[in-house]
Amino acid sequence: MNFGVKGEVLSRRLCLAVGISTGVLLACPLRAQTTAATTATENSSKAAVVYTNRQYGFRFNLPADWKGYRVLVQRWDGTTQEEPRRKEYGPRIVLRDPRWTKAKPRQDIPIMIFTLAQWKQDLVVSAAPIGPSELGRNSRYVFALPPRYNFAFPDGYQEVEEIMKTKPLHPF
């Protein structure tokens, strides 16, 4: 199965093929080190961890205690507000705290990726009355946080708020 943004291949991994036809959001856990378009490196001078996504063109700085984080590749869905309404979709990269467990989930950092054309549309991507918040953009994509991504207040949400205050996303 291919997910993509206007023809871009996001993943060809088989992730329990239940998803697309049933509308269930797929989560494909990937190790950053094994993803072809993604690399993770440590910046020893700042004792920080940097997630680099070459496919979409951005870096994301994480604190040192996020070493060993996981990358999940998901899909966001939206609907245009203009008639005729139509479905739009694109990738969502989720950075998962290495302390996250099934028994004790922690706040993820979800990054929605839009083409520039998608971003210009009046898209509804959730039940929230607000849209995604732009984190940055490059010449091809806009990177955004989903509306109300942290409203469940899981453990670690304050830490993610502090991370987001540092403007950690750097497009290239």
TASULDA-V149514 format. One record per backbone hydrogen bond with DSSP energy under -0.5 kcal/mol. NH is the residue of the N-H (numbers start at 1). CO is the residue of the C=O. E is the energy in kcal/mol with one decimal. If there is no record, write none. Layout:
{{NH CO E} {NH CO E}}
//
This chain:
{{3 11 -0.6} {6 4 -0.6} {8 5 -1.2} {10 3 -3.2} {10 8 -0.5} {15 13 -0.6} {18 16 -1.8} {19 16 -1.2} {22 18 -1.0} {23 19 -1.9} {24 19 -1.1} {28 73 -1.2} {29 27 -0.7} {30 71 -3.2} {34 31 -1.5} {35 31 -0.9} {35 32 -0.6} {38 35 -1.5} {39 52 -2.2} {41 50 -2.2} {43 48 -2.5} {44 42 -0.9} {46 43 -1.0} {47 43 -1.0} {48 43 -1.6} {49 62 -2.5} {50 41 -2.7} {51 49 -0.5} {51 60 -2.8} {52 39 -2.5} {52 50 -0.5} {53 58 -3.1} {54 37 -1.9} {54 52 -0.6} {55 37 -1.2} {57 53 -1.6} {58 53 -1.9} {59 170 -1.9} {60 51 -2.6} {61 168 -1.9} {62 49 -3.5} {66 63 -2.2} {67 64 -1.8} {69 66 -1.8} {70 96 -1.8} {71 30 -2.3} {72 94 -2.6} {73 28 -1.3} {74 72 -0.6} {74 92 -3.0} {76 90 -2.8} {78 88 -2.8} {79 124 -1.8} {80 86 -2.4} {81 122 -1.4} {88 78 -2.5} {90 76 -1.8} {92 74 -2.2} {93 111 -2.6} {94 72 -2.9} {94 92 -0.5} {95 93 -0.5} {95 109 -2.8} {96 70 -3.0} {96 94 -0.6} {97 95 -0.5} {100 97 -2.0} {101 104 -1.2} {107 155 -2.3} {109 95 -2.3} {110 108 -0.6} {111 93 -3.0} {112 110 -0.5} {112 144 -3.3} {113 91 -2.4} {114 112 -0.5} {114 142 -2.7} {116 140 -1.1} {119 115 -2.2} {120 116 -1.4} {121 117 -0.6} {121 118 -1.2} {123 121 -1.4} {124 79 -2.3} {125 123 -0.6} {133 145 -2.2} {134 132 -0.5} {135 143 -3.8} {136 143 -1.4} {138 141 -2.3} {142 114 -2.6} {143 136 -3.1} {144 112 -2.3} {145 133 -2.6} {149 146 -1.3} {151 148 -1.5} {153 150 -1.4} {155 105 -0.6} {157 154 -1.9} {160 156 -2.2} {161 157 -2.2} {162 158 -2.2} {163 159 -2.4} {164 160 -2.7} {165 161 -1.5} {166 162 -0.7} {166 163 -1.3} {167 164 -1.6} {170 59 -3.1} {172 57 -2.5}}
//
